[in-house]
Amino acid sequence: MNLPKDPIMLLSYVNTQLRDNYASLDDFCAGVGADRAEIEEKLRAVNYEYDAERNAFV
């Protein structure tokens, strides 16, 4: 799957998917074939970190 390249669009897409379809970031990555470290690195660059308790990047 091609994820959005723009970090803010990626943030919106991932958080929506986490809220609506996946119980965790690992579940999301497995479901769409994405690299967790790559997603976290891109979103960390715009000051967002994954919060497992909230199941969202905040």
N, C-alpha and C positions, 0 to 999 in steps of 0.2 A: 504494500500500500504506500502511496506517496503522501507523506504528511506535509502540511503547509511549511514552507521555508521561512516565512516571516515569523519571528518569535512571538509576537502578540497574537497572530492568527493561530499559531500552534498552541499557545496557551488556551485560547478560547475553545479550540477544537478538542484538545485533550481533556480539559475540565468538563466540557459538556459530555464527552464520552464516559468519563469517570462517574459523573453524576447519574447518567441515564442507563449505562450498560455494563459497567465493570465495578467489581468490588475492591479492586486495588490497581495500582500502577503496573504491577507485574502481570495481572490478568489482562489489562489493556494491551501491554506490549506483546504478550503471547498471542492474543486474539488478532492483532493487526500485523504481527511480524516486525515490530519496531524494536530498536535498540534503546533500552532504558537509559543507559549512561549518556547516549547522544541527546535524548530528550532533556534529561536533567541538566546537561551542560548548556544547551541552548537556552533553557529557561532561567538557569542561574545567571546567565549573562545579562538578563533583563530583570534581575533581582527577585526571582520567584523560586521557591523551594517546595518540594513535595511534602505535604503533611499527611501522613498515613492515617491519623485519627480523623481528619476531615475528608480524606480521600480526594484531595484537590491540591493544586499548586496555589500557594498563597504568598 
